[in-house]
Amino acid sequence: MKLSILDQSPISTNQTANEALQESMNLARIGETLGYSRYWIAEHHAMPGLACSAPEVMLGYIGANTKNIRIGSGAVLLPYYKPFKVAETYHMLSTLFPNRIDVGIGRAPGGPAEATNALSDNYLEHVYKMPDLVNELIKYIDNKGTVLEASPVPQISPDLWILGTSRKSGNFAAENGLAYSFGQFMSDENGAEIVQQYRQSFQPRKKGQKPYAIMALSVICAETTQKAEEIALSSIVWELQNESMKGNKGVPSVDEAKKFLLNVRNQKSIERIKKKMIIGTPNEVKSKILEIQSRVLADEIMIVTITYTSKDKHQSYRLIAEQFIK
């Protein structure tokens, strides 16, 4: 089974943004050494606990410090940008790093309303125009049907993906002949049904093209179940804090998380968050991932792991890789 990494470039409470971004580069290098197929970095705006507002900048840095792993955006928030500029940027990256670049496309705001207004005067209008924006981007990436070339035109075009959390995104990917990544870790929707519908509805835009689906999961793995549960507290509490607008300090330590939980009365919120995560030993994680993969029929599993320390994060990815990657 192919495994990949999704990195949101979180900042822990003991880190600077510079240190978090350096850690993102290190994670890509470690992922490559462990045999992960691809590494994607997310785009967020005006969110103090997340370091990456410009994936295209980080991808140049990461590409220069890795050799083979595919790298990409997870995602380019297309309503903020002109398709021609996006095509130029990722053509440039594909020219620098041939046959390694993915362009994940999303439409979420990726930050608070204030950031959305600062980035775009007509964001909602562009959200409604997403089908047109994507089709325009496809033409530039495929270098077909346009007067302009988004130069430099690489010998091997970047791969286009639709990233989403709903049936609408899956259907859109299928109708446009695009690969699809479903973010189960941030969705209450039935990912298995959505991916199945995507496969059934897929319309190739190129000869011989077949549907390809990634399932993105939140996973934390450690040597023991108790250790994994403890490490996961940082991620769980950080999400609770973000929901209550108190997550500005970044990912808390395990001790900070435990102190925070002493004052949390609504245990249902904790269980709701944990329900979207896979937490356990290598064997427990492997069993759960295989069960999901067999039910969803995903071509690839993408893993997002948020921990307080880099050591715990690296170890989690390492333990998972040892179960799946030969």
GIGI-V692602 format. One record per backbone hydrogen bond with DSSP energy under -1.0 kcal/mol. NH is the residue of the N-H (numbers start at 1). CO is the residue of the C=O. If there is no record, write none. Layout:
NH&CO, NH&CO
This chain:
4&301, 5&38, 6&303, 7&40, 11&49, 13&251, 15&12, 20&16, 21&17, 22&18, 23&19, 24&20, 25&21, 26&22, 27&23, 28&24, 29&25, 30&26, 31&27, 32&28, 33&29, 34&30, 36&31, 37&3, 39&70, 40&5, 41&72, 42&7, 44&52, 45&110, 50&47, 51&9, 57&54, 58&54, 59&55, 60&56, 61&57, 62&58, 63&59, 64&60, 70&37, 71&100, 72&39, 73&102, 74&41, 76&104, 78&76, 78&106, 80&77, 81&78, 86&82, 87&83, 88&84, 89&85, 90&86, 91&87, 92&88, 93&89, 94&90, 95&91, 96&92, 97&93, 100&97, 102&71, 103&159, 105&161, 106&76, 116&112, 117&113, 118&114, 119&115, 120&116, 126&122, 127&123, 128&124, 129&125, 130&127, 133&129, 134&130, 135&131, 136&132, 137&133, 138&134, 139&135, 140&136, 141&137, 142&138, 144&139, 151&149, 159&101, 161&103, 162&179, 163&105, 164&181, 170&166, 171&167, 172&168, 173&169, 174&170, 175&171, 176&172, 177&174, 178&173, 179&160, 180&212, 181&162, 182&214, 183&164, 184&182, 185&216, 186&183, 187&184, 191&189, 194&190, 195&191, 196&192, 197&193, 198&194, 199&195, 200&196, 201&197, 203&174, 209&206, 214&180, 215&300, 216&182, 217&302, 219&304, 220&278, 222&280, 228&224, 229&225, 230&226, 231&227, 232&228, 233&230, 234&231, 236&232, 237&233, 238&234, 239&235, 240&236, 241&237, 242&238, 243&239, 244&240, 245&242, 246&241, 250&247, 251&11, 257&253, 258&254, 259&255, 260&256, 261&257, 263&260, 264&261, 267&265, 271&267, 272&268, 273&269, 274&270, 275&271, 276&273, 277&274, 278&218, 280&220, 285&281, 286&282, 287&283, 288&284, 289&285, 290&286, 291&287, 292&288, 293&289, 294&290, 295&291, 296&292, 297&293, 299&213, 300&213, 301&2, 302&215, 303&4, 304&217, 313&309, 314&310, 315&311, 316&312, 317&313, 318&314, 319&315, 320&316, 321&317, 322&318, 324&320, 325&321
